[in-house]
């Protein structure tokens, strides 16, 4: 039996199985949802709940976790 891969939500800091979280990556100075979780580079995980996404955006947790400039465009993930 294989163990499940665990990841932490950047907003609420709760640990969950990787499949239950949404992976967000940075490409061309904007945040992109990586639904297949196969994009290259650093990724940040967040619950699909609106409050977790909103908290992560307000507290700039994606900027910190992905190590990108604060001027990154987050319009793609606002509608999650």
N, C-alpha and C positions, 0 to 999 in steps of 0.2 A: 504494500500500500504506500502510495506516494504522499508526502506531506504537502499541504497547501501552502502556496506562497502568500505571505502576509505583507501588507503595505499600510502606511499610515496616512490618514486624511490630513492635508495641510491646514485645514480650517479648524476642525474639532479635535485633532490629534488622537482619534480613536483608531485602533488597529482592526483591519478587516481583511478578508480574502481578496486577492488582487482582482478577481473577476467581478466583484461587487462594486468596485470603485471606477471612476472615470480617470483616464490618464490624459494630462494636458502637457503639450510640448510647445516650445517656441521655435518659430520658423519665419524668416523674413520680417523680424521685428513685430510679430503678432502671435498671440496665443491660439493654438489649434487643438481641438479635441482629437486624440488619437484613439479612435474606437477599436481598432484591431490590436492596439498595444504593441506595435512592431516598429514604430518610427525610431530612427536613430537619435541618439543623444539623450540628454537629461530629461526626465519626466517628473511631473508632480501629480499626485493622486488626490482626488476629492470625491466625497459622496455625491451621488446624483441629486441630492436634496437641494432645493433652492436656497435654503438658509446657509448651508455650508459653502456653496458657490459664492453667495453674496458676501459672507464673512471673509472668505479668502481674497476676494477682490478689494473689499474695503480695507483690510489689514495688509494688503500688498504681499500676501503669502506666496503667490505664484512668482512674483519678482524675486523674492528671496530664495525660494526653493530652486528655481531654474537659473538663478544667477544671470539675469538679463537686466538691461537698463530699465529705469522706471517709466520710460516713455513707450512701453510696449502696448500694442493695441489689443484690448480684451473684448472687443465687440462680438467676436465669434462665439465666445463661451457665455455671454450674458444670458442668452435665451435657454440655457439648460434647465 
